[in-house]
């Protein structure tokens, strides 16, 4: 007698969804263009990239500002990975990056040879070759030394 495991039906599921970017649209448009669009508190002047829509200390709505997109790598993880909505499994470098002018760290991909990514590496934000399924994947950091 056949078991339940012997009867398998392969299914392909597809989801079409219009994902609104809402209040963060300027940030995501910047990523698509390879620009660092950040948020600055009008009261204290602190700036965040990725942005905060309100200052955690003052509660004020932040203003959009553009940073140079330059910074330095603080820490790196190299791993085999598949990006969300992607199919290609590749060895990639992911890093926490201190962007000039921002008080927080950004998480991003480092372009080029993953073995070359290291703490202290100077980088700049650029548009990654695409197309990309989401604007967050459209940007990466390239060596700027």
ABEGO torsion letter per residue (X at the ends): XBBAAABBBBBBBBBBBBBBAEAAAAAAAAAAAGBBBBBBBAAAGBBBOBBBABBAAAGBBBBBBBBAGBBBBABBBBBBBBBBGBABBBBBBBBBBBBBGBABBBBBBBBEBAAABBBGBBBBBBBBBOBBABAAAABBBBBAX
